[in-house]
Amino acid sequence: MSIRSPLQHLARWRAPVFLFFCLSLALSPSLAEARAGGSSSSGGKSSFSSQGSRGSRTFENNGAAPVTRSMTPSNPSATSPAGGALSPAYAGGGSFFQRHPFLTGLAGGFLGSMLFSHLGGLGTGLGFLLTLLIIGGLIFFLVRVLFGSRRLAPVGGGAMPRSLGAAAAPAAARFRGRDTTIGDADLTAFQNIHAAVQEAWSGGDLGQMRRLMTPEMLSYFSEELTRNASQGVQNVVSDVRLLKGDVSEAWEEGDLEYATAYMRWSAIDYVVRLGRAPGQPDYLVSGDPKTPAEAEEVWTFVRRRGGDWLLSAIQQV
């Protein structure tokens, strides 16, 4: 009967350790980029979350509820002056393995072949420990080669370290468009869009919405209409009256023009059950079909220079 040494017992842990490393490499990028957001609907449009895009100012604090759902990248530094989003490789974001997918595959293959190799001394517990040391040394070497020259300033002069430069002028590095002004015709257009969107929403008219808002906002409204239909309800909005409308900011980014307006309005706003007639006990789900209700929201509009304004974002107040 042979007695196994402690090193021989360690060899039994090769497979679990290998799986741990693989799971760490696979899951760390996705967990780091997990994002929370979305809308919770109870049948009415007023239950929308703050959503849409405001160009480079999407995630700025403008006094309204922060945008929680948008197709605009959440990292301001990932937006170019032309308004386009840069990939993580160009924006400097993401983990080491996201920026270097080739090295990820190379390291994973090397790790697997070394841990499961049964040639020579590498199949023993001592070989397993030596394997870990070799892998650690290779990773340290790659990090020093890839990042050492970029993060350390030359001795005795040279360029300012990147971290110090970013701390010295963080605001100057972020593009947020150029402030502009809008005219009375634009204000009238905003008011007309606001009323038309309420009418199209109440009638479930996606064709009309397509002419009033960006494709992104259309997708959100369509999603809410689908959810209402699946729940067997309809949100009825009528007698819409704009009580106050003030433009809080207007700016341009390339050939795009943006304008954000605070809107306080009243309307008959209630939810009914489909397939039921007025007067039936379960016809009215929520709201009051007789008493107007007030709402406060911040709407952002966008257009190509010289084109028509479209709704691009709604924020709750």
C-alpha positions as CSV (number, residue, x, y, z in Angstrom):
1,M,0.0,0.0,0.0
2,S,1.5,3.3,-1.1
3,I,1.3,6.5,0.8
4,R,0.6,9.6,-1.3
5,S,2.7,12.7,-0.6
6,P,1.0,16.1,-0.1
7,L,2.1,17.1,-3.5
8,Q,0.4,14.1,-5.1
9,H,-2.8,15.2,-3.3
10,L,-2.5,18.7,-4.8
11,A,-2.5,17.2,-8.3
12,R,-6.1,16.1,-7.7
13,W,-7.1,19.8,-7.7
14,R,-5.8,20.5,-11.2
15,A,-9.2,20.3,-12.9
16,P,-11.1,22.5,-10.3
17,V,-8.4,25.2,-10.5
18,F,-8.5,25.1,-14.3
19,L,-12.2,25.5,-14.3
20,F,-12.0,28.4,-11.9
21,F,-9.5,30.2,-14.1
22,C,-11.7,29.7,-17.2
23,L,-14.8,30.9,-15.5
24,S,-13.0,34.0,-14.1
25,L,-11.8,34.9,-17.6
26,A,-15.2,34.3,-19.2
27,L,-17.4,36.0,-16.6
28,S,-15.3,39.0,-15.4
29,P,-16.0,41.2,-18.5
30,S,-19.7,40.6,-18.5
31,L,-20.1,41.1,-14.8
32,A,-18.1,44.4,-15.0
33,E,-20.3,45.7,-17.7
34,A,-23.6,44.6,-16.3
35,R,-26.0,47.4,-16.4
36,A,-29.4,48.0,-14.7
37,G,-32.3,49.9,-16.3
38,G,-35.7,49.6,-18.2
39,S,-39.3,50.7,-17.7
40,S,-41.9,49.3,-15.5
41,S,-45.4,49.7,-17.0
42,S,-48.7,49.4,-15.2
43,G,-50.6,50.2,-18.4
44,G,-50.2,54.0,-18.5
45,K,-47.7,56.1,-20.5
46,S,-46.9,58.1,-17.3
47,S,-45.2,54.9,-16.0
48,F,-42.4,55.2,-18.6
49,S,-38.9,55.4,-17.2
50,S,-36.6,58.3,-18.3
51,Q,-35.3,57.0,-21.6
52,G,-34.0,58.0,-24.9
53,S,-30.9,59.8,-26.2
54,R,-29.7,63.4,-25.8
55,G,-26.4,63.0,-27.8
56,S,-23.3,63.8,-25.7
57,R,-25.5,65.2,-22.9
58,T,-27.6,62.0,-22.4
59,F,-26.3,61.4,-18.9
60,E,-25.7,64.9,-17.8
61,N,-27.6,66.2,-14.7
62,N,-30.3,68.6,-16.2
63,G,-32.6,68.7,-13.1
64,A,-34.8,65.8,-14.3
65,A,-34.6,62.1,-13.5
66,P,-31.4,60.6,-14.9
67,V,-31.8,58.6,-18.2
68,T,-31.9,55.0,-17.3
69,R,-32.5,53.5,-20.7
70,S,-30.6,54.7,-23.8
71,M,-28.7,53.5,-26.8
72,T,-26.1,56.1,-26.2
73,P,-22.9,54.8,-24.5
74,S,-22.9,55.6,-20.8
75,N,-19.2,56.5,-20.9
76,P,-18.9,60.2,-22.0
77,S,-15.3,59.7,-23.0
78,A,-16.5,57.1,-25.5
79,T,-18.2,59.7,-27.6
80,S,-16.4,61.4,-30.5
81,P,-16.8,65.0,-31.5
82,A,-18.9,63.8,-34.5
83,G,-21.4,62.2,-32.1
84,G,-20.4,58.6,-32.8
85,A,-19.6,56.0,-30.3
86,L,-16.1,54.6,-30.2
87,S,-15.4,51.0,-29.5
88,P,-13.8,50.0,-26.2
89,A,-10.5,49.4,-28.0
90,Y,-10.3,53.1,-29.0
91,A,-12.0,54.5,-26.0
92,G,-9.6,52.8,-23.6
93,G,-12.5,51.0,-21.8
94,G,-13.0,47.4,-20.9
95,S,-10.8,44.9,-19.2
96,F,-7.3,43.7,-20.4
97,F,-8.9,40.6,-21.9
98,Q,-11.5,42.6,-23.7
99,R,-8.9,44.8,-25.4
100,H,-6.7,41.8,-26.3
101,P,-9.0,38.9,-27.2
102,F,-6.2,37.1,-29.0
103,L,-4.1,37.0,-25.8
104,T,-7.1,35.7,-24.0
105,G,-7.4,32.7,-26.3
106,L,-3.6,32.2,-26.2
107,A,-3.4,32.3,-22.4
108,G,-6.5,30.0,-22.1
109,G,-5.1,27.4,-24.5
110,F,-1.7,27.5,-22.8
111,L,-3.2,27.2,-19.4
112,G,-5.3,24.2,-20.4
113,S,-2.5,22.3,-22.1
114,M,-0.1,22.9,-19.2
115,L,-2.6,21.9,-16.5
116,F,-3.7,18.7,-18.3
117,S,-0.3,17.7,-19.6
118,H,1.0,14.4,-18.4
119,L,4.5,14.6,-19.9
120,G,7.5,14.5,-17.6
121,G,7.3,16.2,-14.3
122,L,4.4,18.5,-15.3
123,G,2.0,15.7,-14.4
124,T,3.0,15.7,-10.8
125,G,2.0,18.0,-8.0
126,L,5.3,19.8,-8.1
127,G,4.9,20.3,-11.8
128,F,1.4,21.8,-11.2
129,L,2.9,24.3,-8.8
130,L,5.7,25.2,-11.3
131,T,3.0,25.6,-14.0
132,L,1.2,28.2,-11.9
133,L,4.5,30.1,-11.3
134,I,5.3,30.0,-15.0
135,I,1.8,31.3,-15.9
136,G,2.0,34.0,-13.3
137,G,5.4,35.1,-14.6
138,L,4.1,35.2,-18.2
139,I,1.1,37.3,-17.3
140,F,3.3,39.7,-15.3
141,F,5.6,40.0,-18.3
142,L,2.8,40.7,-20.7
143,V,1.3,43.4,-18.5
144,R,4.7,45.1,-18.1
145,V,5.3,45.0,-21.9
146,L,1.9,46.2,-22.9
147,F,1.3,48.8,-20.3
148,G,4.7,49.8,-18.8
149,S,5.6,52.2,-21.5
150,R,2.2,53.9,-21.6
151,R,1.6,54.4,-17.9
152,L,5.0,55.5,-16.8
153,A,6.5,58.9,-17.8
154,P,10.1,58.9,-19.0
155,V,12.6,59.7,-16.2
156,G,13.8,63.3,-16.3
157,G,11.1,64.7,-18.5
158,G,8.8,63.7,-21.3
159,A,5.0,63.8,-21.5
160,M,2.8,64.3,-18.5
161,P,1.4,61.0,-17.1
162,R,-2.1,60.3,-18.4
163,S,-3.6,60.2,-14.9
164,L,-2.3,63.6,-14.0
165,G,-3.5,65.1,-17.3
166,A,-7.0,63.7,-16.8
167,A,-7.1,65.1,-13.3
168,A,-5.9,68.5,-14.3
169,A,-8.7,69.2,-16.9
170,P,-11.4,66.5,-16.9
171,A,-14.1,68.8,-18.3
172,A,-12.1,70.0,-21.3
173,A,-11.7,66.4,-22.5
174,R,-15.4,65.7,-22.8
175,F,-17.2,66.9,-25.9
176,R,-20.8,68.1,-25.2
177,G,-21.7,70.1,-28.3
178,R,-22.0,73.8,-28.9
179,D,-24.7,75.8,-27.3
180,T,-27.2,77.4,-29.7
181,T,-30.6,79.2,-29.6
182,I,-33.9,78.3,-31.2
183,G,-36.8,80.4,-32.5
184,D,-40.6,80.7,-31.9
185,A,-41.2,78.3,-34.9
186,D,-39.3,75.6,-33.0
187,L,-41.3,76.1,-29.9
188,T,-44.5,75.7,-31.9
189,A,-43.1,72.5,-33.4
190,F,-42.4,71.1,-29.9
191,Q,-45.9,71.9,-28.8
192,N,-47.4,70.2,-31.9
193,I,-45.2,67.1,-31.4
194,H,-46.2,66.8,-27.8
195,A,-49.9,66.9,-28.6
196,A,-49.5,64.5,-31.6
197,V,-47.6,62.0,-29.6
198,Q,-50.3,61.9,-26.9
199,E,-52.9,61.3,-29.6
200,A,-50.9,58.6,-31.4
201,W,-50.2,56.9,-28.1
202,S,-53.8,56.8,-27.1
203,G,-54.8,55.3,-30.5
204,G,-51.9,52.9,-30.6
205,D,-50.9,54.4,-34.0
206,L,-47.3,53.4,-34.6
207,G,-47.4,54.8,-38.1
208,Q,-48.1,58.3,-36.7
209,M,-45.4,57.8,-34.0
210,R,-42.8,57.0,-36.7
211,R,-43.2,60.5,-38.1
212,L,-42.8,62.1,-34.7
213,M,-39.9,60.4,-33.0
214,T,-36.6,58.7,-33.5
215,P,-36.4,55.0,-34.1
216,E,-35.1,54.5,-30.6
217,M,-38.0,56.2,-29.0
218,L,-40.4,54.4,-31.4
219,S,-39.0,51.0,-30.1
220,Y,-39.7,52.0,-26.5
221,F,-43.3,53.1,-27.3
222,S,-43.9,50.0,-29.4
223,E,-42.7,47.9,-26.5
224,E,-45.1,49.5,-24.1
225,L,-48.0,49.2,-26.5
226,T,-47.2,45.5,-26.9
227,R,-47.0,45.1,-23.1
228,N,-50.4,46.8,-22.7
229,A,-52.0,44.6,-25.3
230,S,-50.6,41.5,-23.7
231,Q,-52.2,42.6,-20.4
232,G,-55.5,43.3,-22.2
233,V,-55.5,47.0,-21.4
234,Q,-55.4,50.4,-23.2
235,N,-54.3,53.8,-22.0
236,V,-56.7,56.5,-23.1
237,V,-55.3,60.1,-23.2
238,S,-57.5,63.0,-24.3
239,D,-58.0,66.7,-23.8
240,V,-54.3,67.4,-23.7
241,R,-53.4,70.9,-22.6
242,L,-49.9,72.3,-22.4
243,L,-49.8,74.4,-19.2
244,K,-46.1,75.5,-19.4
245,G,-43.3,74.9,-21.8
246,D,-39.8,76.3,-21.4
247,V,-36.7,75.4,-23.4
248,S,-33.9,74.7,-20.9
249,E,-31.0,74.1,-23.4
250,A,-30.2,73.9,-27.1
251,W,-27.0,72.7,-28.7
252,E,-25.6,71.2,-31.9
253,E,-23.3,68.3,-32.6
254,G,-22.0,68.2,-36.1
255,D,-25.1,68.3,-38.4
256,L,-27.5,67.4,-35.5
257,E,-29.4,70.0,-33.5
258,Y,-30.8,69.2,-30.0
259,A,-33.2,71.1,-27.8
260,T,-34.6,70.1,-24.3
261,A,-37.8,71.6,-23.0
262,Y,-39.6,71.3,-19.6
263,M,-43.3,70.6,-20.1
264,R,-46.1,70.7,-17.6
265,W,-49.4,69.5,-19.1
266,S,-52.8,68.2,-18.1
267,A,-55.0,65.5,-19.8
268,I,-57.7,63.0,-19.2
269,D,-55.6,60.0,-18.6
270,Y,-57.0,56.5,-17.7
271,V,-56.6,52.8,-18.4
272,V,-59.4,50.6,-19.5
273,R,-59.7,46.8,-20.1
274,L,-60.0,45.7,-23.7
275,G,-63.2,43.9,-24.6
276,R,-65.2,45.6,-21.9
277,A,-67.9,48.3,-22.4
278,P,-68.1,51.5,-20.3
279,G,-70.2,50.9,-17.3
280,Q,-69.1,47.3,-16.7
281,P,-67.5,46.7,-13.3
282,D,-64.1,45.7,-14.7
283,Y,-64.0,48.3,-17.5
284,L,-61.9,50.9,-15.7
285,V,-58.5,49.7,-14.6
286,S,-57.0,53.0,-13.3
287,G,-57.3,56.7,-13.6
288,D,-60.3,59.0,-13.9
289,P,-62.1,59.5,-17.2
290,K,-63.7,62.7,-16.0
291,T,-61.0,64.6,-14.0
292,P,-57.8,65.9,-15.7
293,A,-54.5,64.9,-14.3
294,E,-51.3,66.9,-14.5
295,A,-47.8,65.6,-15.4
296,E,-44.3,67.1,-15.6
297,E,-41.7,65.8,-18.0
298,V,-38.6,67.0,-19.8
299,W,-38.6,66.3,-23.6
300,T,-35.6,66.4,-25.8
301,F,-35.9,66.9,-29.6
302,V,-33.4,66.3,-32.4
303,R,-33.2,67.1,-36.1
304,R,-30.8,67.1,-38.9
305,R,-29.8,70.7,-39.8
306,G,-32.7,72.1,-41.7
307,G,-34.9,69.1,-41.1
308,D,-38.0,68.3,-39.0
309,W,-37.8,68.0,-35.2
310,L,-38.2,64.5,-33.7
311,L,-38.7,63.4,-30.1
312,S,-35.5,61.7,-28.9
313,A,-35.9,61.4,-25.1
314,I,-38.4,61.8,-22.3
315,Q,-37.3,62.3,-18.6
316,Q,-39.6,62.3,-15.6
317,V,-39.5,65.2,-13.2
